[in-house]
Amino acid sequence: MTERESTARDTRPAHAGYQVFMLVLCLYALLALGAETVLPLTSATRSILDAADNVVCVLFFLDFLVSWRSASD
């Protein structure tokens, strides 16, 4: 691979579908936080929302690690 190809690959933006997926995860996290704060929820519902929030946090952390690893500097 030439230096030019490597540079072009490193500066290419992430796939639009992936960006939309991450946006949806952000919106879900905000809505879940709002629901837990405002709505009277049962303990079972809170447990489900907490578990889903943990999964979303892991996905955000993995996204951070991938972005950090692929950063040029």
CORGI-V441351 format. One record per backbone hydrogen bond with DSSP energy under -0.5 kcal/mol. NH is the residue of the N-H (numbers start at 1). CO is the residue of the C=O. E is the energy in kcal/mol with one decimal. If there is no record, write none. Layout:
((NH/CO/E) (NH/CO/E))
//
This chain:
((6/2/-2.1) (7/3/-2.4) (8/4/-2.2) (9/5/-2.2) (10/6/-2.0) (11/7/-1.5) (12/8/-0.5) (12/9/-0.7) (19/15/-1.8) (20/16/-2.3) (21/17/-2.2) (22/18/-2.4) (23/19/-2.0) (24/20/-2.5) (25/21/-2.1) (26/22/-2.1) (27/23/-2.6) (28/24/-2.7) (29/25/-2.4) (30/26/-2.2) (31/27/-2.6) (32/28/-2.9) (33/29/-2.2) (34/30/-2.4) (35/31/-2.6) (36/32/-2.5) (37/33/-1.6) (38/34/-2.8) (39/35/-1.7) (41/39/-1.0) (46/42/-2.3) (47/43/-2.1) (48/44/-2.0) (49/45/-2.6) (50/46/-2.5) (51/47/-2.3) (52/48/-2.5) (53/49/-2.3) (54/50/-2.1) (55/51/-1.8) (56/52/-2.3) (57/53/-2.5) (58/54/-2.0) (59/55/-2.2) (60/56/-2.5) (61/57/-2.3) (62/58/-2.5) (63/59/-2.3) (64/60/-2.3) (65/61/-2.5) (66/62/-2.5) (67/63/-2.6) (68/64/-2.7) (69/65/-2.6) (70/66/-2.1) (71/67/-0.8) (71/68/-0.6))
//
